[in-house]
Amino acid sequence: MKDAYNIWDIRSLLFVFDMENTSDVAREEIIVSKDVNDEQELAELFDILMRPEFLIYSENERQLLIGTLVYFLGINDDFDGVFSKIDTYFYEDVKDQRQFMRVLLECLMRYQSQATQEK
């Protein structure tokens, strides 16, 4: 099953926070206004910027992204491969990359559940 999951899919998902993404002052201000090391503020950030992006993906793509996070968290990946490849607008460095990904996973699962219920 390992071959089905690619860490780069997670990096692509986080592109919304990357400086290489299209310049959008309002988006940048939202990103820097949140403490990415605070679970509640991180979840709020995901709700604002990640949810709309995530829901654009097909059902299969969303399930694959959730599965990818579950897989890499399950093998105790430290996610350095993801965070070392992106420059973000985060005000601070992410102190606990695994916790960041756990919050992301919880949010994605919530978005997926909401999308399923809305069908």
N, C-alpha and C positions, 0 to 999 in steps of 0.2 A: 504494500500500500504506500510505502514511502515515495515511490516514483510519482504518485498522483499529486503530491503536494510539493509546491515550489515556494521557497522563502521570498522570491521576487514578487509573487502575487501580493504579499503583504506590503512590500515596498511600494508597489503600484497603488495600493489602496491608500497609503499615507501621502501620496503625491499632493493631495489637497493642502498639506501643510508645508510643502517644499518651496523654497525660494525660486526654484526653476519654473514653478507653476506661473501662469499668467499673473502679471502684477494686478492686484486688486487691493487698494488701500483699505477698504472696509473689512475685507477678509483678514488682512494683516493685523488690523487693530483688534479684531476679535481674538485672534490667536495670541497676541502678546498680552491681552487683558486677562488671560486665564493662567492659573498656576498648574502646569502639567504634572506636578508632583502631588497635587491634591486630587484625590479620587473623584470628589463631587464636581470640582471645577473641570476636570478632564472629561468627565461624562457630559457635562454641559457643552463643552467644546465639541465633542463628538456629535451631540444632538443637533447642534447648529450647523456644523459643516460636513460631518461625515454621513449623517442619515440621508440627506437628499442625494448625495453621490452614490451611496450604497444601494439605494432603491432603484437607481437607473439600471443596475445590473439585472440580468435574467435570474430566475429562480435557481437554476443550476449553478450559475456563477456565484450567487450569494451563498449557497450551500457549500461550494468548494472553498470559498474564503473562510467561512466559519470552520470547516473541517481542517483547513490549513493551520489556522490559529490553534485549534485543539491539538493537532498533531505536534506542532513545534513547542507548545507549552508542555505537552506530555513527555517529550524527550528532553525536557529541561534546557532547551536552546536559550542562549542569553540574548539573542536578537542583536548582537553587535553587527552582524552582517547587514541588517536593515538600517540601523541607526548610523552606522559609519558611512553609508552611501547617500544620506540625505542631509541637506542643510535646511533647517526649519526656521520659522519665525518665532519659535518658542523663546520666551524671555529667559528661561533657565534651561540647562541641560536636564534631560530625563534622568533622574537619580536611580530609579528601579525600572529597568526596561521591561522586565517580566511583568511587573505590576501594571505598567502602562498597557501591555498586551492583554492582560486579564480584564482590565476595564474595557478595552476595545472589544474583546470577545463578548463580554456581558452586554454591551450596547448593541453589537451586531445581532446577537441572538434576540434581543428585545425588538429591534427593528424588523427582523425576519418574522417574529411571532405576530407583530402588529400588522405587517403586510399580509400575512396568511389570513388573519382574522378579517381584514378589510375586503378580502376577495368575495 
